[in-house]
Amino acid sequence: MVEVRRREKESSSALARRFSKKVQLSGVLLVARGQRSASRPKSRAQKKREALHRIEKRKVFERMRKLGKKAE
């Protein structure tokens, strides 16, 4: 939790600016945004499909690189 106390002769806008900076630096907003949209875990079949897709893309890339059509 972020706590900011008002300094002597500090304007309200300066206090708000200092508070918002502390909130950003603390990482509270990142945690809140992450919890806002929870995602379901990927199924075993979906993980396998994605892995096969990555492998296939890597093969195509290597083939193109060997042919000299892609820069390393």
PDB file of N, CA, C, O and CB in Angstrom:
ATOM      1  N   MET A   1       0.845  -1.169   0.000  1.00  0.00           N
ATOM      2  CA  MET A   1       0.000   0.000   0.000  1.00  0.00           C
ATOM      3  C   MET A   1       0.894   1.237   0.000  1.00  0.00           C
ATOM      4  O   MET A   1       1.910   1.283   0.694  1.00  0.00           O
ATOM      5  CB  MET A   1      -0.963  -0.005   1.218  1.00  0.00           C
ATOM      6  N   VAL A   2       0.509   2.221  -0.773  1.00  0.00           N
ATOM      7  CA  VAL A   2       1.299   3.434  -0.909  1.00  0.00           C
ATOM      8  C   VAL A   2       0.711   4.515  -0.009  1.00  0.00           C
ATOM      9  O   VAL A   2      -0.496   4.753  -0.004  1.00  0.00           O
ATOM     10  CB  VAL A   2       1.343   3.906  -2.385  1.00  0.00           C
ATOM     11  N   GLU A   3       1.586   5.158   0.746  1.00  0.00           N
ATOM     12  CA  GLU A   3       1.134   6.226   1.635  1.00  0.00           C
ATOM     13  C   GLU A   3       2.013   7.447   1.411  1.00  0.00           C
ATOM     14  O   GLU A   3       3.240   7.349   1.397  1.00  0.00           O
ATOM     15  CB  GLU A   3       1.175   5.777   3.129  1.00  0.00           C
ATOM     16  N   VAL A   4       1.371   8.602   1.237  1.00  0.00           N
ATOM     17  CA  VAL A   4       2.091   9.857   1.033  1.00  0.00           C
ATOM     18  C   VAL A   4       1.510  10.886   1.985  1.00  0.00           C
ATOM     19  O   VAL A   4       0.298  11.093   2.028  1.00  0.00           O
ATOM     20  CB  VAL A   4       1.995  10.343  -0.456  1.00  0.00           C
ATOM     21  N   ARG A   5       2.374  11.525   2.741  1.00  0.00           N
ATOM     22  CA  ARG A   5       1.916  12.566   3.659  1.00  0.00           C
ATOM     23  C   ARG A   5       2.230  13.929   3.066  1.00  0.00           C
ATOM     24  O   ARG A   5       3.249  14.127   2.405  1.00  0.00           O
ATOM     25  CB  ARG A   5       2.575  12.410   5.055  1.00  0.00           C
ATOM     26  N   ARG A   6       1.338  14.842   3.320  1.00  0.00           N
ATOM     27  CA  ARG A   6       1.500  16.189   2.771  1.00  0.00           C
ATOM     28  C   ARG A   6       2.633  16.912   3.491  1.00  0.00           C
ATOM     29  O   ARG A   6       2.687  16.950   4.720  1.00  0.00           O
ATOM     30  CB  ARG A   6       0.183  16.994   2.892  1.00  0.00           C
ATOM     31  N   ARG A   7       3.530  17.481   2.700  1.00  0.00           N
ATOM     32  CA  ARG A   7       4.642  18.248   3.261  1.00  0.00           C
ATOM     33  C   ARG A   7       4.174  19.663   3.580  1.00  0.00           C
ATOM     34  O   ARG A   7       3.112  20.109   3.146  1.00  0.00           O
ATOM     35  CB  ARG A   7       5.845  18.278   2.280  1.00  0.00           C
ATOM     36  N   GLU A   8       4.989  20.334   4.339  1.00  0.00           N
ATOM     37  CA  GLU A   8       4.654  21.697   4.714  1.00  0.00           C
ATOM     38  C   GLU A   8       4.701  22.586   3.466  1.00  0.00           C
ATOM     39  O   GLU A   8       5.663  22.535   2.700  1.00  0.00           O
ATOM     40  CB  GLU A   8       5.623  22.224   5.813  1.00  0.00           C
ATOM     41  N   LYS A   9       3.678  23.386   3.271  1.00  0.00           N
ATOM     42  CA  LYS A   9       3.551  24.326   2.142  1.00  0.00           C
ATOM     43  C   LYS A   9       3.577  23.612   0.777  1.00  0.00           C
ATOM     44  O   LYS A   9       4.065  24.167  -0.207  1.00  0.00           O
ATOM     45  CB  LYS A   9       4.684  25.364   2.200  1.00  0.00           C
ATOM     46  N   GLU A  10       3.054  22.395   0.728  1.00  0.00           N
ATOM     47  CA  GLU A  10       2.992  21.662  -0.537  1.00  0.00           C
ATOM     48  C   GLU A  10       1.593  21.802  -1.129  1.00  0.00           C
ATOM     49  O   GLU A  10       0.594  21.617  -0.433  1.00  0.00           O
ATOM     50  CB  GLU A  10       3.357  20.160  -0.332  1.00  0.00           C
ATOM     51  N   SER A  11       1.530  22.127  -2.407  1.00  0.00           N
ATOM     52  CA  SER A  11       0.226  22.289  -3.048  1.00  0.00           C
ATOM     53  C   SER A  11      -0.416  20.920  -3.269  1.00  0.00           C
ATOM     54  O   SER A  11       0.254  19.888  -3.252  1.00  0.00           O
ATOM     55  CB  SER A  11       0.367  23.047  -4.394  1.00  0.00           C
ATOM     56  N   SER A  12      -1.718  20.940  -3.472  1.00  0.00           N
ATOM     57  CA  SER A  12      -2.439  19.679  -3.658  1.00  0.00           C
ATOM     58  C   SER A  12      -2.051  19.014  -4.977  1.00  0.00           C
ATOM     59  O   SER A  12      -2.034  17.786  -5.069  1.00  0.00           O
ATOM     60  CB  SER A  12      -3.957  19.918  -3.616  1.00  0.00           C
ATOM     61  N   SER A  13      -1.741  19.812  -5.997  1.00  0.00           N
ATOM     62  CA  SER A  13      -1.335  19.223  -7.277  1.00  0.00           C
ATOM     63  C   SER A  13       0.035  18.552  -7.155  1.00  0.00           C
ATOM     64  O   SER A  13       0.263  17.504  -7.759  1.00  0.00           O
ATOM     65  CB  SER A  13      -1.303  20.301  -8.381  1.00  0.00           C
ATOM     66  N   ALA A  14       0.944  19.142  -6.383  1.00  0.00           N
ATOM     67  CA  ALA A  14       2.255  18.532  -6.173  1.00  0.00           C
ATOM     68  C   ALA A  14       2.104  17.237  -5.377  1.00  0.00           C
ATOM     69  O   ALA A  14       2.798  16.257  -5.646  1.00  0.00           O
ATOM     70  CB  ALA A  14       3.205  19.512  -5.440  1.00  0.00           C
ATOM     71  N   LEU A  15       1.209  17.234  -4.412  1.00  0.00           N
ATOM     72  CA  LEU A  15       0.956  16.029  -3.618  1.00  0.00           C
ATOM     73  C   LEU A  15       0.391  14.916  -4.503  1.00  0.00           C
ATOM     74  O   LEU A  15       0.807  13.762  -4.400  1.00  0.00           O
ATOM     75  CB  LEU A  15      -0.017  16.338  -2.456  1.00  0.00           C
ATOM     76  N   ALA A  16      -0.559  15.271  -5.371  1.00  0.00           N
ATOM     77  CA  ALA A  16      -1.156  14.280  -6.272  1.00  0.00           C
ATOM     78  C   ALA A  16      -0.113  13.739  -7.241  1.00  0.00           C
ATOM     79  O   ALA A  16      -0.097  12.544  -7.535  1.00  0.00           O
ATOM     80  CB  ALA A  16      -2.334  14.894  -7.051  1.00  0.00           C
ATOM     81  N   ARG A  17       0.747  14.604  -7.730  1.00  0.00           N
ATOM     82  CA  ARG A  17       1.799  14.183  -8.656  1.00  0.00           C
ATOM     83  C   ARG A  17       2.778  13.225  -7.958  1.00  0.00           C
ATOM     84  O   ARG A  17       3.175  12.212  -8.534  1.00  0.00           O
ATOM     85  CB  ARG A  17       2.555  15.417  -9.211  1.00  0.00           C
ATOM     86  N   ARG A  18       3.157  13.545  -6.731  1.00  0.00           N
ATOM     87  CA  ARG A  18       4.068  12.714  -5.972  1.00  0.00           C
ATOM     88  C   ARG A  18       3.432  11.356  -5.659  1.00  0.00           C
ATOM     89  O   ARG A  18       4.096  10.321  -5.713  1.00  0.00           O
ATOM     90  CB  ARG A  18       4.481  13.423  -4.679  1.00  0.00           C
ATOM     91  N   PHE A  19       2.134  11.376  -5.333  1.00  0.00           N
ATOM     92  CA  PHE A  19       1.411  10.132  -5.050  1.00  0.00           C
ATOM     93  C   PHE A  19       1.348   9.241  -6.295  1.00  0.00           C
ATOM     94  O   PHE A  19       1.614   8.041  -6.214  1.00  0.00           O
ATOM     95  CB  PHE A  19      -0.014  10.443  -4.547  1.00  0.00           C
ATOM     96  N   SER A  20       1.002   9.818  -7.429  1.00  0.00           N
ATOM     97  CA  SER A  20       0.877   9.017  -8.645  1.00  0.00           C
ATOM     98  C   SER A  20       2.225   8.427  -9.051  1.00  0.00           C
ATOM     99  O   SER A  20       2.286   7.309  -9.561  1.00  0.00           O
ATOM    100  CB  SER A  20       0.306   9.865  -9.789  1.00  0.00           C
ATOM    101  N   LYS A  21       3.300   9.172  -8.826  1.00  0.00           N
ATOM    102  CA  LYS A  21       4.624   8.656  -9.145  1.00  0.00           C
ATOM    103  C   LYS A  21       4.977   7.471  -8.239  1.00  0.00           C
ATOM    104  O   LYS A  21       5.542   6.480  -8.700  1.00  0.00           O
ATOM    105  CB  LYS A  21       5.678   9.768  -9.009  1.00  0.00           C
ATOM    106  N   LYS A  22       4.642   7.579  -6.950  1.00  0.00           N
ATOM    107  CA  LYS A  22       4.917   6.480  -6.018  1.00  0.00           C
ATOM    108  C   LYS A  22       4.109   5.238  -6.392  1.00  0.00           C
ATOM    109  O   LYS A  22       4.612   4.118  -6.305  1.00  0.00           O
ATOM    110  CB  LYS A  22       4.596   6.907  -4.571  1.00  0.00           C
ATOM    111  N   VAL A  23       2.860   5.436  -6.806  1.00  0.00           N
ATOM    112  CA  VAL A  23       2.006   4.310  -7.198  1.00  0.00           C
ATOM    113  C   VAL A  23       2.615   3.610  -8.411  1.00  0.00           C
ATOM    114  O   VAL A  23       2.661   2.381  -8.456  1.00  0.00           O
ATOM    115  CB  VAL A  23       0.555   4.790  -7.512  1.00  0.00           C
ATOM    116  N   GLN A  24       3.079   4.379  -9.390  1.00  0.00           N
ATOM    117  CA  GLN A  24       3.679   3.780 -10.584  1.00  0.00           C
ATOM    118  C   GLN A  24       4.948   3.018 -10.244  1.00  0.00           C
ATOM    119  O   GLN A  24       5.163   1.918 -10.752  1.00  0.00           O
ATOM    120  CB  GLN A  24       3.983   4.853 -11.622  1.00  0.00           C
ATOM    121  N   LEU A  25       5.784   3.584  -9.396  1.00  0.00           N
ATOM    122  CA  LEU A  25       7.041   2.941  -9.042  1.00  0.00           C
ATOM    123  C   LEU A  25       6.834   1.703  -8.169  1.00  0.00           C
ATOM    124  O   LEU A  25       7.664   0.794  -8.187  1.00  0.00           O
ATOM    125  CB  LEU A  25       7.938   3.928  -8.329  1.00  0.00           C
ATOM    126  N   SER A  26       5.758   1.656  -7.418  1.00  0.00           N
ATOM    127  CA  SER A  26       5.524   0.522  -6.520  1.00  0.00           C
ATOM    128  C   SER A  26       5.059  -0.726  -7.270  1.00  0.00           C
ATOM    129  O   SER A  26       5.231  -1.836  -6.766  1.00  0.00           O
ATOM    130  CB  SER A  26       4.496   0.897  -5.467  1.00  0.00           C
ATOM    131  N   GLY A  27       4.473  -0.572  -8.463  1.00  0.00           N
ATOM    132  CA  GLY A  27       4.002  -1.717  -9.236  1.00  0.00           C
ATOM    133  C   GLY A  27       2.587  -2.132  -8.899  1.00  0.00           C
ATOM    134  O   GLY A  27       2.131  -3.180  -9.357  1.00  0.00           O
ATOM    135  N   VAL A  28       1.884  -1.344  -8.116  1.00  0.00           N
ATOM    136  CA  VAL A  28       0.507  -1.680  -7.726  1.00  0.00           C
ATOM    137  C   VAL A  28      -0.402  -1.733  -8.950  1.00  0.00           C
ATOM    138  O   VAL A  28      -1.266  -2.604  -9.053  1.00  0.00           O
ATOM    139  CB  VAL A  28      -0.035  -0.654  -6.707  1.00  0.00           C
ATOM    140  N   LEU A  29      -0.201  -0.793  -9.879  1.00  0.00           N
ATOM    141  CA  LEU A  29      -1.048  -0.763 -11.072  1.00  0.00           C
ATOM    142  C   LEU A  29      -0.842  -2.002 -11.937  1.00  0.00           C
ATOM    143  O   LEU A  29      -1.804  -2.530 -12.495  1.00  0.00           O
ATOM    144  CB  LEU A  29      -0.765   0.495 -11.890  1.00  0.00           C
ATOM    145  N   LEU A  30       0.387  -2.467 -12.054  1.00  0.00           N
ATOM    146  CA  LEU A  30       0.647  -3.661 -12.853  1.00  0.00           C
ATOM    147  C   LEU A  30      -0.077  -4.875 -12.285  1.00  0.00           C
ATOM    148  O   LEU A  30      -0.650  -5.671 -13.029  1.00  0.00           O
ATOM    149  CB  LEU A  30       2.147  -3.934 -12.927  1.00  0.00           C
ATOM    150  N   VAL A  31      -0.048  -5.007 -10.983  1.00  0.00           N
ATOM    151  CA  VAL A  31      -0.732  -6.130 -10.331  1.00  0.00           C
ATOM    152  C   VAL A  31      -2.237  -6.026 -10.551  1.00  0.00           C
ATOM    153  O   VAL A  31      -2.890  -7.022 -10.861  1.00  0.00           O
ATOM    154  CB  VAL A  31      -0.412  -6.165  -8.816  1.00  0.00           C
ATOM    155  N   ALA A  32      -2.786  -4.831 -10.392  1.00  0.00           N
ATOM    156  CA  ALA A  32      -4.234  -4.642 -10.551  1.00  0.00           C
ATOM    157  C   ALA A  32      -4.663  -4.924 -11.983  1.00  0.00           C
ATOM    158  O   ALA A  32      -5.698  -5.552 -12.206  1.00  0.00           O
ATOM    159  CB  ALA A  32      -4.642  -3.214 -10.151  1.00  0.00           C
ATOM    160  N   ARG A  33      -3.886  -4.471 -12.950  1.00  0.00           N
ATOM    161  CA  ARG A  33      -4.236  -4.720 -14.350  1.00  0.00           C
ATOM    162  C   ARG A  33      -4.128  -6.201 -14.684  1.00  0.00           C
ATOM    163  O   ARG A  33      -4.922  -6.723 -15.466  1.00  0.00           O
ATOM    164  CB  ARG A  33      -3.333  -3.905 -15.283  1.00  0.00           C
ATOM    165  N   GLY A  34      -3.165  -6.867 -14.104  1.00  0.00           N
ATOM    166  CA  GLY A  34      -3.012  -8.299 -14.350  1.00  0.00           C
ATOM    167  C   GLY A  34      -4.150  -9.101 -13.780  1.00  0.00           C
ATOM    168  O   GLY A  34      -4.554 -10.104 -14.368  1.00  0.00           O
ATOM    169  N   GLN A  35      -4.682  -8.682 -12.640  1.00  0.00           N
ATOM    170  CA  GLN A  35      -5.778  -9.407 -12.001  1.00  0.00           C
ATOM    171  C   GLN A  35      -7.125  -9.095 -12.643  1.00  0.00           C
ATOM    172  O   GLN A  35      -8.091  -9.833 -12.452  1.00  0.00           O
ATOM    173  CB  GLN A  35      -5.827  -9.077 -10.521  1.00  0.00           C
ATOM    174  N   ARG A  36      -7.191  -8.012 -13.398  1.00  0.00           N
ATOM    175  CA  ARG A  36      -8.461  -7.615 -13.990  1.00  0.00           C
ATOM    176  C   ARG A  36      -8.951  -8.640 -15.009  1.00  0.00           C
ATOM    177  O   ARG A  36     -10.142  -8.943 -15.065  1.00  0.00           O
ATOM    178  CB  ARG A  36      -8.329  -6.250 -14.646  1.00  0.00           C
ATOM    179  N   SER A  37      -8.043  -9.167 -15.805  1.00  0.00           N
ATOM    180  CA  SER A  37      -8.461 -10.127 -16.825  1.00  0.00           C
ATOM    181  C   SER A  37      -7.691 -11.424 -16.641  1.00  0.00           C
ATOM    182  O   SER A  37      -6.567 -11.565 -17.124  1.00  0.00           O
ATOM    183  CB  SER A  37      -8.242  -9.558 -18.251  1.00  0.00           C
ATOM    184  N   ALA A  38      -8.294 -12.350 -15.951  1.00  0.00           N
ATOM    185  CA  ALA A  38      -7.665 -13.644 -15.727  1.00  0.00           C
ATOM    186  C   ALA A  38      -7.873 -14.508 -16.962  1.00  0.00           C
ATOM    187  O   ALA A  38      -8.962 -14.523 -17.536  1.00  0.00           O
ATOM    188  CB  ALA A  38      -8.241 -14.336 -14.459  1.00  0.00           C
ATOM    189  N   SER A  39      -6.850 -15.217 -17.368  1.00  0.00           N
ATOM    190  CA  SER A  39      -6.979 -16.061 -18.545  1.00  0.00           C
ATOM    191  C   SER A  39      -6.984 -17.533 -18.122  1.00  0.00           C
ATOM    192  O   SER A  39      -6.387 -17.913 -17.115  1.00  0.00           O
ATOM    193  CB  SER A  39      -5.831 -15.780 -19.549  1.00  0.00           C
ATOM    194  N   ARG A  40      -7.659 -18.327 -18.904  1.00  0.00           N
ATOM    195  CA  ARG A  40      -7.747 -19.744 -18.615  1.00  0.00           C
ATOM    196  C   ARG A  40      -6.448 -20.420 -19.022  1.00  0.00           C
ATOM    197  O   ARG A  40      -5.802 -19.982 -19.974  1.00  0.00           O
ATOM    198  CB  ARG A  40      -8.948 -20.382 -19.339  1.00  0.00           C
ATOM    199  N   PRO A  41      -6.054 -21.468 -18.327  1.00  0.00           N
ATOM    200  CA  PRO A  41      -4.830 -22.190 -18.713  1.00  0.00           C
ATOM    201  C   PRO A  41      -5.038 -22.886 -20.056  1.00  0.00           C
ATOM    202  O   PRO A  41      -6.143 -23.325 -20.376  1.00  0.00           O
ATOM    203  CB  PRO A  41      -4.431 -23.229 -17.622  1.00  0.00           C
ATOM    204  N   LYS A  42      -3.964 -22.979 -20.835  1.00  0.00           N
ATOM    205  CA  LYS A  42      -4.061 -23.604 -22.151  1.00  0.00           C
ATOM    206  C   LYS A  42      -4.196 -25.115 -22.008  1.00  0.00           C
ATOM    207  O   LYS A  42      -3.598 -25.738 -21.131  1.00  0.00           O
ATOM    208  CB  LYS A  42      -2.833 -23.254 -23.011  1.00  0.00           C
ATOM    209  N   SER A  43      -4.994 -25.676 -22.894  1.00  0.00           N
ATOM    210  CA  SER A  43      -5.185 -27.127 -22.863  1.00  0.00           C
ATOM    211  C   SER A  43      -3.942 -27.814 -23.424  1.00  0.00           C
ATOM    212  O   SER A  43      -3.117 -27.191 -24.093  1.00  0.00           O
ATOM    213  CB  SER A  43      -6.452 -27.539 -23.669  1.00  0.00           C
ATOM    214  N   ARG A  44      -3.830 -29.082 -23.144  1.00  0.00           N
ATOM    215  CA  ARG A  44      -2.678 -29.855 -23.594  1.00  0.00           C
ATOM    216  C   ARG A  44      -2.598 -29.880 -25.118  1.00  0.00           C
ATOM    217  O   ARG A  44      -1.513 -29.779 -25.690  1.00  0.00           O
ATOM    218  CB  ARG A  44      -2.747 -31.282 -23.045  1.00  0.00           C
ATOM    219  N   ALA A  45      -3.754 -30.016 -25.771  1.00  0.00           N
ATOM    220  CA  ALA A  45      -3.790 -30.064 -27.235  1.00  0.00           C
ATOM    221  C   ALA A  45      -3.367 -28.721 -27.831  1.00  0.00           C
ATOM    222  O   ALA A  45      -2.657 -28.678 -28.836  1.00  0.00           O
ATOM    223  CB  ALA A  45      -5.201 -30.444 -27.728  1.00  0.00           C
ATOM    224  N   GLN A  46      -3.798 -27.641 -27.216  1.00  0.00           N
ATOM    225  CA  GLN A  46      -3.444 -26.320 -27.726  1.00  0.00           C
ATOM    226  C   GLN A  46      -1.940 -26.063 -27.580  1.00  0.00           C
ATOM    227  O   GLN A  46      -1.321 -25.482 -28.471  1.00  0.00           O
ATOM    228  CB  GLN A  46      -4.245 -25.233 -26.990  1.00  0.00           C
ATOM    229  N   LYS A  47      -1.357 -26.492 -26.462  1.00  0.00           N
ATOM    230  CA  LYS A  47       0.086 -26.348 -26.266  1.00  0.00           C
ATOM    231  C   LYS A  47       0.846 -27.124 -27.340  1.00  0.00           C
ATOM    232  O   LYS A  47       1.842 -26.647 -27.885  1.00  0.00           O
ATOM    233  CB  LYS A  47       0.495 -26.837 -24.859  1.00  0.00           C
ATOM    234  N   LYS A  48       0.357 -28.323 -27.631  1.00  0.00           N
ATOM    235  CA  LYS A  48       1.009 -29.162 -28.627  1.00  0.00           C
ATOM    236  C   LYS A  48       0.915 -28.539 -30.015  1.00  0.00           C
ATOM    237  O   LYS A  48       1.893 -28.534 -30.762  1.00  0.00           O
ATOM    238  CB  LYS A  48       0.390 -30.558 -28.633  1.00  0.00           C
ATOM    239  N   ARG A  49      -0.276 -28.004 -30.367  1.00  0.00           N
ATOM    240  CA  ARG A  49      -0.446 -27.352 -31.661  1.00  0.00           C
ATOM    241  C   ARG A  49       0.504 -26.176 -31.811  1.00  0.00           C
ATOM    242  O   ARG A  49       1.128 -26.002 -32.857  1.00  0.00           O
ATOM    243  CB  ARG A  49      -1.886 -26.885 -31.837  1.00  0.00           C
ATOM    244  N   GLU A  50       0.613 -25.359 -30.750  1.00  0.00           N
ATOM    245  CA  GLU A  50       1.493 -24.197 -30.801  1.00  0.00           C
ATOM    246  C   GLU A  50       2.953 -24.614 -30.923  1.00  0.00           C
ATOM    247  O   GLU A  50       3.718 -23.977 -31.647  1.00  0.00           O
ATOM    248  CB  GLU A  50       1.298 -23.331 -29.560  1.00  0.00           C
ATOM    249  N   ALA A  51       3.347 -25.669 -30.228  1.00  0.00           N
ATOM    250  CA  ALA A  51       4.724 -26.156 -30.312  1.00  0.00           C
ATOM    251  C   ALA A  51       5.030 -26.652 -31.720  1.00  0.00           C
ATOM    252  O   ALA A  51       6.095 -26.358 -32.263  1.00  0.00           O
ATOM    253  CB  ALA A  51       4.967 -27.279 -29.288  1.00  0.00           C
ATOM    254  N   LEU A  52       4.101 -27.403 -32.315  1.00  0.00           N
ATOM    255  CA  LEU A  52       4.295 -27.897 -33.678  1.00  0.00           C
ATOM    256  C   LEU A  52       4.378 -26.742 -34.670  1.00  0.00           C
ATOM    257  O   LEU A  52       5.164 -26.786 -35.616  1.00  0.00           O
ATOM    258  CB  LEU A  52       3.157 -28.849 -34.072  1.00  0.00           C
ATOM    259  N   HIS A  53       3.578 -25.726 -34.454  1.00  0.00           N
ATOM    260  CA  HIS A  53       3.601 -24.541 -35.324  1.00  0.00           C
ATOM    261  C   HIS A  53       4.959 -23.843 -35.238  1.00  0.00           C
ATOM    262  O   HIS A  53       5.513 -23.436 -36.259  1.00  0.00           O
ATOM    263  CB  HIS A  53       2.466 -23.557 -34.937  1.00  0.00           C
ATOM    264  N   ARG A  54       5.497 -23.702 -34.019  1.00  0.00           N
ATOM    265  CA  ARG A  54       6.813 -23.079 -33.840  1.00  0.00           C
ATOM    266  C   ARG A  54       7.899 -23.884 -34.537  1.00  0.00           C
ATOM    267  O   ARG A  54       8.783 -23.321 -35.182  1.00  0.00           O
ATOM    268  CB  ARG A  54       7.142 -22.938 -32.351  1.00  0.00           C
ATOM    269  N   ILE A  55       7.828 -25.205 -34.402  1.00  0.00           N
ATOM    270  CA  ILE A  55       8.822 -26.074 -35.029  1.00  0.00           C
ATOM    271  C   ILE A  55       8.772 -25.931 -36.546  1.00  0.00           C
ATOM    272  O   ILE A  55       9.812 -25.844 -37.200  1.00  0.00           O
ATOM    273  CB  ILE A  55       8.593 -27.541 -34.624  1.00  0.00           C
ATOM    274  N   GLU A  56       7.569 -25.907 -37.100  1.00  0.00           N
ATOM    275  CA  GLU A  56       7.400 -25.772 -38.545  1.00  0.00           C
ATOM    276  C   GLU A  56       7.925 -24.433 -39.035  1.00  0.00           C
ATOM    277  O   GLU A  56       8.600 -24.370 -40.063  1.00  0.00           O
ATOM    278  CB  GLU A  56       5.931 -25.929 -38.928  1.00  0.00           C
ATOM    279  N   LYS A  57       7.621 -23.355 -38.306  1.00  0.00           N
ATOM    280  CA  LYS A  57       8.123 -22.032 -38.689  1.00  0.00           C
ATOM    281  C   LYS A  57       9.643 -21.996 -38.653  1.00  0.00           C
ATOM    282  O   LYS A  57      10.275 -21.387 -39.517  1.00  0.00           O
ATOM    283  CB  LYS A  57       7.550 -20.951 -37.765  1.00  0.00           C
ATOM    284  N   ARG A  58      10.232 -22.648 -37.653  1.00  0.00           N
ATOM    285  CA  ARG A  58      11.691 -22.678 -37.537  1.00  0.00           C
ATOM    286  C   ARG A  58      12.313 -23.425 -38.726  1.00  0.00           C
ATOM    287  O   ARG A  58      13.344 -23.009 -39.254  1.00  0.00           O
ATOM    288  CB  ARG A  58      12.111 -23.345 -36.205  1.00  0.00           C
ATOM    289  N   LYS A  59      11.678 -24.534 -39.143  1.00  0.00           N
ATOM    290  CA  LYS A  59      12.170 -25.295 -40.286  1.00  0.00           C
ATOM    291  C   LYS A  59      12.136 -24.454 -41.560  1.00  0.00           C
ATOM    292  O   LYS A  59      13.092 -24.446 -42.335  1.00  0.00           O
ATOM    293  CB  LYS A  59      11.342 -26.570 -40.472  1.00  0.00           C
ATOM    294  N   VAL A  60      11.031 -23.752 -41.767  1.00  0.00           N
ATOM    295  CA  VAL A  60      10.899 -22.901 -42.953  1.00  0.00           C
ATOM    296  C   VAL A  60      11.954 -21.802 -42.922  1.00  0.00           C
ATOM    297  O   VAL A  60      12.577 -21.514 -43.944  1.00  0.00           O
ATOM    298  CB  VAL A  60       9.478 -22.285 -43.036  1.00  0.00           C
ATOM    299  N   PHE A  61      12.157 -21.196 -41.779  1.00  0.00           N
ATOM    300  CA  PHE A  61      13.139 -20.125 -41.650  1.00  0.00           C
ATOM    301  C   PHE A  61      14.546 -20.645 -41.963  1.00  0.00           C
ATOM    302  O   PHE A  61      15.300 -20.003 -42.695  1.00  0.00           O
ATOM    303  CB  PHE A  61      13.093 -19.521 -40.232  1.00  0.00           C
ATOM    304  N   GLU A  62      14.895 -21.811 -41.407  1.00  0.00           N
ATOM    305  CA  GLU A  62      16.220 -22.387 -41.655  1.00  0.00           C
ATOM    306  C   GLU A  62      16.405 -22.716 -43.132  1.00  0.00           C
ATOM    307  O   GLU A  62      17.478 -22.492 -43.692  1.00  0.00           O
ATOM    308  CB  GLU A  62      16.425 -23.651 -40.806  1.00  0.00           C
ATOM    309  N   ARG A  63      15.359 -23.248 -43.763  1.00  0.00           N
ATOM    310  CA  ARG A  63      15.437 -23.579 -45.182  1.00  0.00           C
ATOM    311  C   ARG A  63      15.686 -22.322 -46.008  1.00  0.00           C
ATOM    312  O   ARG A  63      16.510 -22.327 -46.922  1.00  0.00           O
ATOM    313  CB  ARG A  63      14.149 -24.279 -45.648  1.00  0.00           C
ATOM    314  N   MET A  64      14.968 -21.239 -45.684  1.00  0.00           N
ATOM    315  CA  MET A  64      15.129 -19.977 -46.411  1.00  0.00           C
ATOM    316  C   MET A  64      16.522 -19.387 -46.165  1.00  0.00           C
ATOM    317  O   MET A  64      17.136 -18.821 -47.070  1.00  0.00           O
ATOM    318  CB  MET A  64      14.037 -18.966 -45.988  1.00  0.00           C
ATOM    319  N   ARG A  65      17.008 -19.529 -44.930  1.00  0.00           N
ATOM    320  CA  ARG A  65      18.334 -19.004 -44.605  1.00  0.00           C
ATOM    321  C   ARG A  65      19.417 -19.749 -45.370  1.00  0.00           C
ATOM    322  O   ARG A  65      20.377 -19.141 -45.844  1.00  0.00           O
ATOM    323  CB  ARG A  65      18.595 -19.099 -43.099  1.00  0.00           C
ATOM    324  N   LYS A  66      19.265 -21.071 -45.492  1.00  0.00           N
ATOM    325  CA  LYS A  66      20.253 -21.860 -46.224  1.00  0.00           C
ATOM    326  C   LYS A  66      20.232 -21.526 -47.714  1.00  0.00           C
ATOM    327  O   LYS A  66      21.261 -21.604 -48.386  1.00  0.00           O
ATOM    328  CB  LYS A  66      19.998 -23.356 -46.018  1.00  0.00           C
ATOM    329  N   LEU A  67      19.071 -21.157 -48.222  1.00  0.00           N
ATOM    330  CA  LEU A  67      18.963 -20.780 -49.622  1.00  0.00           C
ATOM    331  C   LEU A  67      19.447 -19.338 -49.859  1.00  0.00           C
ATOM    332  O   LEU A  67      19.589 -18.906 -51.003  1.00  0.00           O
ATOM    333  CB  LEU A  67      17.515 -20.936 -50.093  1.00  0.00           C
ATOM    334  N   GLY A  68      19.690 -18.619 -48.790  1.00  0.00           N
ATOM    335  CA  GLY A  68      20.193 -17.254 -48.913  1.00  0.00           C
ATOM    336  C   GLY A  68      19.089 -16.221 -49.084  1.00  0.00           C
ATOM    337  O   GLY A  68      19.364 -15.089 -49.482  1.00  0.00           O
ATOM    338  N   LYS A  69      17.869 -16.581 -48.796  1.00  0.00           N
ATOM    339  CA  LYS A  69      16.754 -15.653 -48.963  1.00  0.00           C
ATOM    340  C   LYS A  69      16.424 -14.887 -47.698  1.00  0.00           C
ATOM    341  O   LYS A  69      15.655 -13.926 -47.737  1.00  0.00           O
ATOM    342  CB  LYS A  69      15.540 -16.394 -49.421  1.00  0.00           C
ATOM    343  N   LYS A  70      17.000 -15.300 -46.568  1.00  0.00           N
ATOM    344  CA  LYS A  70      16.819 -14.595 -45.303  1.00  0.00           C
ATOM    345  C   LYS A  70      18.185 -14.252 -44.745  1.00  0.00           C
ATOM    346  O   LYS A  70      19.108 -15.064 -44.798  1.00  0.00           O
ATOM    347  CB  LYS A  70      16.002 -15.446 -44.287  1.00  0.00           C
ATOM    348  N   ALA A  71      18.310 -13.061 -44.217  1.00  0.00           N
ATOM    349  CA  ALA A  71      19.569 -12.659 -43.583  1.00  0.00           C
ATOM    350  C   ALA A  71      19.649 -13.293 -42.208  1.00  0.00           C
ATOM    351  O   ALA A  71      18.623 -13.518 -41.566  1.00  0.00           O
ATOM    352  CB  ALA A  71      19.685 -11.109 -43.482  1.00  0.00           C
ATOM    353  N   GLU A  72      20.845 -13.578 -41.757  1.00  0.00           N
ATOM    354  CA  GLU A  72      21.017 -14.206 -40.440  1.00  0.00           C
ATOM    355  C   GLU A  72      20.837 -13.240 -39.328  1.00  0.00           C
ATOM    356  O   GLU A  72      20.949 -13.615 -38.161  1.00  0.00           O
ATOM    357  CB  GLU A  72      22.359 -14.837 -40.325  1.00  0.00           C
TER     358      GLU A  72
END
